[in-house]
């Protein structure tokens, strides 16, 4: 069956040109001169691709792109060629963009690539759904730390035990809570998430326990709390270490007795939700210091799961990165270069998985139509790698600055051995030698080089 392209452009000459280009590729086309016409067409036509002009007589691209791109691949045609504008369009949901006047060969190539990637994405989505159905609550990672974590989830999920999830910010504590819920007998009911530090105490109490009409000024009607909303399911309280002592006392009563009252009410209600709580703080130390109720801590910690920081499961970094690349590239075939992957592996990730996700999102945007993500597309928060080399600049770095710094990093890692550094960078030893000469790295001080790997031969130890 022929694929269909919807062209939305108010220039009839250009629209006809695009239609002929699509016809040459064996595609059906429909044309609209305005967004109103396009909407009318979309009610009876299901396009495989939309080609959208950035400025239309009755709207601008930014107004309709989010809605449109959530349903179809969209190529945006724009008269602006700046990187800032391109990033804005891609962030808005466009699969690709072209600058007017458009080269017809480039247009054909972009159309073919977008349609091919959309087909591939649909196939990937199908298999992803199949895999998800085979393994509810799947977590990404196959390191020893993640396998142990998954085993603990499997042990506690079938029970109704209260679970305390500990871990640094950004490690994925909410994902662990979701995995426990999805592997439990409560999976068909709601997982209700509460950010314990996101509300004032009075509002938090009302949100959690609900309130009766007239309980306070503005309480014009009865309202169910989140504990009731989670009936039969799971209530996940994030950042439990930040709740006030008054709320701690009420939570203790709910967990101990399985009952509670709405704010301003006298009727005792049953709490029929499972409790999972999470924190990035040391609750045991906090309770010893009087900052958290010791009796509540003991109630919560009957089964504790600690989520490892990303720096302690580096083997999962490539897998996580590929997962985020697929998510953010909207079906486009992108991949990490060897040098970029080494850079990710060498960073300490103080923001953990959340930071990796943000770094990959930015990198995917910066690559534009380029398939390979290189070191120049990666930007890190102020931190240091395991080798102690700062990976951030106090200015916008040039490609040569990034290349020189990363080459120095590889030379340090492999004790100044050019052939090993070249292999890690995915280049020939001759190319590495030329770069070493170019950047003046021929005579690295001994103190600037890491010791060679254990077991290296006598030849390897020579410089």
C-alpha positions in Angstrom: 0.0 0.0 0.0 1.3 3.5 -0.9 2.2 5.7 1.9 0.6 9.1 2.3 2.2 12.5 2.8 0.3 15.6 3.9 1.9 18.9 2.8 0.9 22.0 4.7 2.2 25.1 3.0 0.5 28.3 1.8 2.8 28.6 -1.3 1.0 26.7 -4.1 4.2 26.6 -6.3 6.3 25.0 -3.5 3.5 22.7 -2.5 3.2 21.4 -6.0 6.9 20.9 -6.2 6.9 18.8 -3.0 3.9 16.8 -4.3 5.8 16.0 -7.5 8.8 15.0 -5.5 6.6 12.6 -3.4 5.0 11.2 -6.6 8.5 10.4 -7.9 9.0 8.4 -4.7 5.7 6.5 -5.2 3.9 8.3 -2.5 0.3 9.7 -2.3 0.0 13.4 -1.3 -2.6 15.7 0.0 -2.0 19.5 0.2 -3.4 22.1 2.5 -2.7 25.9 2.4 -3.6 26.5 6.0 -3.9 24.8 9.4 -7.7 24.9 9.1 -7.5 23.0 5.8 -5.0 20.6 7.3 -7.3 19.8 10.3 -10.2 19.1 7.9 -8.0 16.7 5.9 -6.8 15.0 9.0 -10.4 14.1 9.9 -10.6 11.8 6.8 -6.9 11.1 5.9 -4.4 9.2 8.0 -1.0 10.4 6.7 2.3 8.6 7.3 4.2 11.9 7.3 3.4 15.6 7.6 5.5 18.3 5.9 4.7 21.5 7.7 5.7 25.1 6.9 6.9 27.0 10.0 4.7 30.0 9.2 1.1 29.6 8.0 -1.6 32.2 7.4 -3.7 31.2 10.4 -1.1 29.9 12.9 2.6 29.3 13.6 4.3 26.0 13.8 4.9 26.2 17.5 1.2 26.3 18.2 0.3 23.0 16.4 3.6 21.1 16.4 3.2 19.4 19.8 -0.2 18.0 19.0 0.7 17.0 15.4 4.0 15.3 16.3 2.3 13.2 19.0 0.5 11.4 16.2 2.6 11.7 13.1 6.3 12.2 12.0 6.7 15.9 11.1 9.3 17.5 8.9 9.3 21.3 9.4 10.2 23.7 6.6 11.8 26.9 8.0 13.4 30.0 6.7 15.7 30.3 9.7 18.9 28.3 9.7 20.3 29.0 13.2 21.1 26.2 15.6 18.9 27.9 18.3 15.9 27.7 15.9 16.6 24.1 14.9 16.8 23.1 18.6 13.5 24.8 19.3 11.8 23.0 16.4 13.2 19.6 17.4 12.2 20.2 21.1 8.7 21.0 19.8 8.4 17.5 18.4 9.6 17.7 14.8 11.3 14.6 13.5 13.5 16.7 11.2 13.7 20.1 9.6 14.8 21.7 6.4 15.8 25.3 5.6 14.2 27.1 2.6 15.0 27.2 -0.2 15.0 23.4 -0.1 17.3 21.3 -2.2 15.1 18.7 -3.9 17.7 15.9 -3.5 17.9 16.6 0.2 14.1 16.8 0.5 13.8 13.3 -1.1 16.5 11.9 1.1 14.8 13.4 4.2 11.4 12.1 3.3 12.7 8.6 2.7 14.7 8.6 5.9 11.8 9.8 8.0 9.4 7.2 6.6 12.0 4.4 7.0 12.7 5.5 10.6 8.9 5.7 11.4 8.4 2.2 10.1 11.4 1.0 12.2 10.1 2.8 15.3 6.7 1.2 14.9 8.3 -2.2 14.7 10.5 -1.4 17.8 7.4 -0.2 19.7 5.6 -3.5 18.9 8.5 -5.6 20.2 9.0 -3.3 23.2 5.3 -3.8 24.1 5.7 -7.5 23.7 8.8 -7.5 26.0 7.1 -5.3 28.6 4.1 -7.7 28.7 6.5 -10.6 29.3 8.3 -8.9 32.2 6.1 -6.5 34.3 8.0 -3.8 36.2 11.2 -4.3 34.2 14.3 -2.2 35.2 17.0 -1.3 32.8 20.4 -2.8 33.6 22.1 -6.2 33.7 24.9 -5.4 36.2 25.4 -7.5 39.3 24.0 -4.6 41.4 20.8 -4.4 39.3 20.3 -8.2 39.2 20.5 -8.2 43.0 18.0 -5.3 43.2 15.6 -7.1 40.9 15.8 -10.2 43.1 14.9 -8.2 46.1 11.9 -6.7 44.3 10.8 -10.2 43.3 11.0 -11.3 46.9 8.9 -8.4 48.4 6.5 -7.7 45.6 4.0 -10.6 46.2 3.7 -9.5 49.9 1.9 -6.5 51.4 4.9 -5.5 53.5 5.7 -1.8 53.8 8.9 -1.1 51.8 11.6 1.6 52.4 13.5 2.5 49.3 16.8 4.4 49.9 19.1 6.0 47.4 20.7 9.2 46.2 18.7 11.7 44.1 18.2 10.6 40.6 18.9 6.9 41.1 15.4 5.8 40.1 13.6 5.1 43.4 10.2 5.8 41.9 11.0 3.3 39.1 11.7 0.7 41.8 8.4 1.5 43.5 6.6 1.1 40.2 8.4 -2.3 39.6 7.3 -3.5 43.0 3.7 -2.5 42.3 3.6 -4.0 38.8 5.0 -7.3 40.0 2.5 -7.5 42.8 -1.1 -8.7 43.0 -2.2 -5.1 43.2 -0.9 -4.3 39.7 -4.4 -3.9 38.2 -5.1 -1.1 40.6 -3.6 2.4 41.0 -0.1 3.3 42.0 -0.6 6.8 43.6 2.5 8.9 44.0 2.9 11.6 46.6 5.8 14.1 46.7 6.1 14.5 50.5 8.2 17.7 50.3 6.1 19.4 47.5 3.3 20.7 49.7 2.8 22.8 52.8 1.9 20.8 55.9 -1.8 21.7 56.0 -2.3 21.0 52.3 -0.3 17.8 52.5 -2.5 16.5 55.3 -5.7 17.3 53.3 -4.2 15.7 50.2 -3.2 12.6 52.0 -6.1 12.0 54.3 -8.9 13.9 52.6 -11.3 16.3 54.3 -14.9 16.7 55.2 -17.0 19.7 54.1 -16.3 22.7 56.4 -13.1 21.2 57.8 -11.3 24.5 57.0 -11.9 27.7 55.2 -12.6 26.9 51.5 -13.5 23.3 52.1 -16.9 23.5 50.4 -17.3 19.8 49.8 -16.1 16.5 51.0 -12.9 15.3 49.3 -11.3 11.9 49.3 -7.6 11.7 50.2 -4.8 9.9 48.3 -4.9 7.0 50.8 -8.5 6.4 49.7 -7.6 6.9 46.0 -5.0 4.1 46.4 -7.5 1.6 47.8 -6.6 -1.8 46.6 -3.4 -0.5 45.0 -0.2 1.1 46.2 0.6 4.5 47.8 4.1 5.7 47.1 5.4 8.5 49.5 8.5 10.0 48.0 11.0 11.9 50.2 9.4 10.7 53.4 12.3 12.1 55.4 11.0 15.6 54.7 7.5 15.3 56.3 6.7 17.2 59.5 6.6 15.5 62.9 2.8 16.0 63.0 2.3 14.1 59.7 4.8 11.4 60.9 2.6 10.7 63.9 -0.5 10.3 61.7 1.3 8.1 59.2 2.5 5.9 62.1 -1.1 5.4 63.2 -2.3 4.6 59.7 0.5 2.0 59.2 0.1 0.5 62.7 -3.7 0.3 62.8 -4.7 0.3 59.1 -7.2 3.1 59.8 -7.4 6.9 59.5 -9.9 9.8 59.6 -10.4 12.5 57.1 -9.5 16.0 58.2 -12.4 17.4 60.2 -14.2 14.1 60.3 -15.1 11.6 63.1 -15.6 8.5 61.0 -12.8 5.9 61.1 -11.9 4.6 57.6 -9.9 1.6 56.6 -6.6 2.2 54.8 -6.5 -0.6 52.1 -3.4 0.5 50.3 0.1 -0.9 50.4 2.7 1.7 51.5 6.0 2.2 49.8 8.2 5.1 50.9 11.5 6.5 49.6 14.1 8.9 50.8 17.6 10.2 49.8 18.4 10.8 53.4 19.8 8.5 56.1 16.6 7.9 58.1 18.4 5.9 60.8 20.8 8.7 61.5 18.0 11.2 61.3 15.9 9.3 63.8 18.9 9.0 66.2 19.3 12.8 66.0 15.6 13.4 66.7 14.7 14.6 63.2 12.5 11.6 62.4 10.3 9.4 64.7 12.3 6.3 65.7 9.1 4.2 65.9 8.0 5.2 62.4 11.5 4.4 61.1 11.2 0.9 62.5 7.8 0.5 61.0 9.0 1.6 57.6 12.3 -0.3 57.5 10.9 -3.8 58.0 12.0 -4.3 54.3 14.6 -1.9 53.0 15.9 -1.7 49.4 18.9 0.5 48.6 19.2 1.6 45.0 22.8 1.8 43.9 24.2 5.1 42.5 25.1 5.0 38.8 28.8 5.2 39.5 28.5 1.8 41.3 26.9 0.1 38.2 28.9 1.6 35.3 28.3 -1.5 33.3 24.6 -0.3 32.8 25.6 3.1 31.4 25.7 2.0 27.7 22.4 0.2 28.0 20.7 3.2 29.7 22.2 5.6 27.2 20.9 3.5 24.3 17.5 3.4 26.0 17.3 7.2 26.3 18.6 7.7 22.7 15.7 5.6 21.4 13.3 7.5 23.6 14.5 11.0 22.5 15.4 10.4 18.8 11.8 9.6 17.9 12.7 6.6 15.7 15.8 8.2 14.1 18.8 5.8 14.0 21.3 7.4 16.3 24.2 5.8 18.2 27.1 6.7 20.5 30.6 6.8 19.1 33.2 4.8 20.9 34.8 8.0 22.2 31.5 9.3 23.5 30.7 6.0 25.3 34.1 6.1 26.9 33.4 9.6 28.1 30.1 8.5 29.6 31.8 5.6 31.3 34.5 7.8 32.8 32.2 10.3 34.4 31.0 10.0 38.1 27.4 11.0 37.5 26.6 12.9 40.7 23.0 13.3 39.4 22.8 9.6 38.6 20.3 8.2 36.0 18.4 11.5 35.9 21.6 13.4 34.9 22.4 10.7 32.2 18.9 11.1 30.8 19.3 14.9 30.6 22.8 14.6 29.0 21.5 12.2 26.3 18.4 14.4 25.6 20.6 17.4 24.9 23.0 15.3 22.8 20.2 13.9 20.6 19.0 17.5 20.0 22.5 18.8 19.2 23.2 16.0 16.7 20.3 17.2 14.5 20.4 15.0 11.4 23.8 13.4 12.3 23.5 9.8 13.2 26.5 9.6 15.5 26.7 11.2 19.0 30.3 12.2 19.7 32.1 13.7 22.6 31.4 17.2 21.3 27.6 16.6 21.9 28.0 15.7 25.6 27.9 18.3 28.4 28.3 17.5 32.0 27.6 19.3 35.3 30.6 20.5 37.2 32.3 17.3 38.4 35.3 15.1 37.9 35.9 11.8 36.2 37.4 8.8 38.0 40.8 9.8 36.6 40.4 13.3 38.2 40.1 15.1 34.9 37.5 17.9 34.8 35.1 17.3 32.0 33.6 20.8 31.9 34.8 24.1 30.5 34.3 27.6 31.8 33.3 28.6 28.3 31.7 27.1 25.2 34.5 24.7 24.0 35.6 24.3 20.4 35.8 20.8 18.9 39.6 21.0 19.0 39.5 21.7 22.8 37.3 18.8 23.4 39.4 16.5 21.2 42.6 17.6 22.9 41.3 17.1 26.4 39.8 13.7 25.6 43.0 12.5 23.9 44.9 13.6 27.0 42.4 11.6 29.1 43.0 8.4 27.1 46.7 8.8 27.2 46.5 9.2 31.0 44.3 6.1 31.3 46.7 3.9 29.3 49.9 5.2 30.8 51.0 7.2 27.7 50.7 4.1 25.4 49.7 5.5 22.1 48.4 2.3 20.5 46.1 1.7 23.5 44.8 5.2 23.5 44.2 5.0 19.7 42.3 1.7 20.1 40.1 3.2 22.8 39.4 6.3 20.6 38.6 4.1 17.5 41.4 5.7 15.4 44.6 4.4 13.9 47.9 4.7 15.8 49.2 7.0 13.0 46.2 9.3 13.4 46.7 9.3 17.2 50.4 10.3 16.7 49.4 13.2 14.4 46.9 14.4 17.0 49.5 14.1 19.8 51.9 16.2 17.8 49.1 18.7 16.9 48.2 19.3 20.6 51.6 19.1 22.1 51.0 15.9 24.1 54.2 14.1 23.0 56.0 14.4 26.4 53.4 13.8 29.0 55.0 14.0 32.5 55.2 10.7 34.3 53.0 12.1 37.0 50.4 13.0 34.4 50.0 9.4 33.3 48.2 6.6 35.1 50.1 3.4 35.7 49.8 0.8 32.9 47.3 -2.0 33.4 48.4 -5.0 35.5 49.8 -7.7 33.4 51.1 -5.5 30.7 54.1 -6.8 28.8 57.6 -5.3 28.9 57.0 -3.9 25.4 53.7 -2.2 26.7 55.6 -0.5 29.5 57.9 1.3 27.1 57.0 4.8 26.0 
